[in-house]
Amino acid sequence: MFDFAFWLLSYVVPFLAVLTVIVFVHEMGHYLVARWNGVAIQTFSIGFGRELFGWNDRHGTRWRISAIPLGGYVRFVGDMNEASLPDAEAAANVDPALVPHLFVNKSVWQRIAIVAAGPIANVLLTFLILYCLLLGYGRYTIPPVIGEVLTGSVAEAAGFEPGDRILSVDGYEVRGFEDFQRYVATSPERNVVVELERGGAERTLNLIPEAVRIEDRFGNEQRIGRIGVSRDVSETDVSLYRPGPVEALGMTVEEIRFIIQRTAAFLGDFFVGRGDVEQLGGPVKVARVSGEVATLGVVALINLTALLSLNIGIFNLLPVPMLDGGHLLYYLVEAVRGRPLSMRVQEMGFRFGFALVLALMVFTLFNDTVFDHFGILR
């Protein structure tokens, strides 16, 4: 009993807290833009399945908390289901006064704005969290100067020398040695362009970090890039840097751009045969990571919320029917053609998208449990 309570408080509660915040913000993005465009909204739900409790607002929207807390949705009047597939029969039988307020009767650009608002809300949440953390806590940094280049390493072959001061990696400014480590670690077996300063002159080096496997502090195995440089760190090397409000804006935008670019590169690796299926995570892995991060404190959990929010926003923009990106693809085709795709084509697309998303969920769940537990593919 004690073990179950510990598991519940350590993993499930942090995971559900993080997921609820992210889903609420995502769906609120859809809801607010839909409301601003005069769309009649039937349901705003956190979770799926049977309603646990709920209430109706003055606009007629049902706000509900549902039994399965693994997502959420906004359902417009006239939708066939939670995926916002239009229901021609329901739209034909709706109160005539609501016809102008149906989602399907809004202009294609209004529909594009409503659908895009969910992922955009996730990006804005990430920006707000990272910006506030940067202003409130600053960041500890170490001078980005190389102390040692290991013999026979990728760095030695590329031409690095002790004393080199790193200026940027792939166009991202390096403010501390920790930045350099992170930019390299997230680029295993991918070409990296490094700008550095040596003897007052700037140089450009190209290299491909080797892929290595390491264990983090929680025992989780990760695949990262490594080039073979290090530096000794004393207490006097570490300093707390607090950017001003304007500089923090630029730093936060650059951080978000970096995460998006590295996420896209990670997904792209699967198309060229470099993808590592062990790095794909589903609900179980996210729950475990949430619980582990929660042991580091509330700030670490808030930072994880920002990163997951951004990744969920990116994932939802993939051009897969049933996801927001699939809806946007349909509406962009409609904008170009001047008329929507037939309902038959849309329904076929949604069925394909549902099968694809379901297959991905099953695979990541299998990956989380079987591969992780038994060490398969390692």
Secondary structure by P-SEA (a helix, b strand, c coil): caaaaaaaaacaaaaaaaaaaaaaaaaaaaaaaaaaaccccccccccccccccccccccccccccccccccccccccccccccccccaaaaaaccccccccccccccaaaaaaaaaaaaaaaaaaaaaaaaaaaaabbbbbcccccccccccccccccccccccccccccccccccaaaaaaaaaacccbbbbbbbccccbbbbbbbbbbbbbbbccccbbbbbbbcbbbbbbccccbbbbbbcaaaaaaaaaaaaaaaaaaaaaaaaaaaaccccccccccaaaaaaaaaaaaaacaaaaaaaaaaaaaaaaaaaaccccccaaaaaaaaaaaaaacccccaaaaaaaaaaaaaaaaaaaaaaaaaacccccccccc
